[in-house]
Amino acid sequence: MNTVGDRIKLLRNSKNLTQEGLSQMLGVTKQAISGWERNVASPDYKQLCHIADLFNVSVDYLLTRTDFPSPFYLSSNGELSIFPLNTGLVETSSFDLNGLLLTPNAKLHLGGNPLSMKDRQMVAELVSTIFGRFQEVQQKS
């Protein structure tokens, strides 16, 4: 999915919504939805926020700045946690960190700089080494 319109269409179809149904939920015309999905028009920032809330995704996901639908963070216990946008609660989901690092289409940055695949491979090796050493220390104690 390369465009805002592609993402909107994907999300709409994932909920089995018609353009008419989505237009009613958002308070816009069916033609507006069609224009967004055909990439001849774009939703404004308020509409983007409404769409993000409706589908429980981040605006960054809609804008194709990330391939991950929900905002996430690494918790203190090393699990990747996701903030559900409408609930205010935090759910914890399990992700394979090395898998994430080595996913070619994942847009990963460090300090605002994109990580190349070579960088990602090095980080994955470092993470594996560090966690391996932690496990060794824990087993000895």
Disulfide bonds with the S-S distance in Angstrom:
none
